[in-house]
């Protein structure tokens, strides 16, 4: 069944992450202006491609992995940084949105080669 294909499930997973992060952000009562302004901030990692495909791929992937969001949140939590949770939720929502649209982690072969498909 096509609905249960890995690609479809990864897109649905992205939707679930986006929705959950958005809902958690709403519960925090943080500013939606901040959310809107920072939502695309992880895409600034694309600038790494100015230094070549290898560095660009590494920079982009670091900015688009759930593990980095978790590490950022943990550091913020244990240092009592009040912005750690809202910023982490924005970042998490961004990654979920990217996955929903089909943008995945990059391979060093080309920018359009991702773990989800060729974009």
Buried (B, 14 or more C-beta within 10 A) or exposed (E): EEEEEEEEEBBBEBBEBBEBBBEBBEEEEBEEEBBEEBBEEBBEBBEBBEEEBEBBBBBBBBBBBEEBBEEBBEEBEEEEEEEBBBBBBBBBBBBBBBBBBBBBBBBBEEBEBBEBEEE
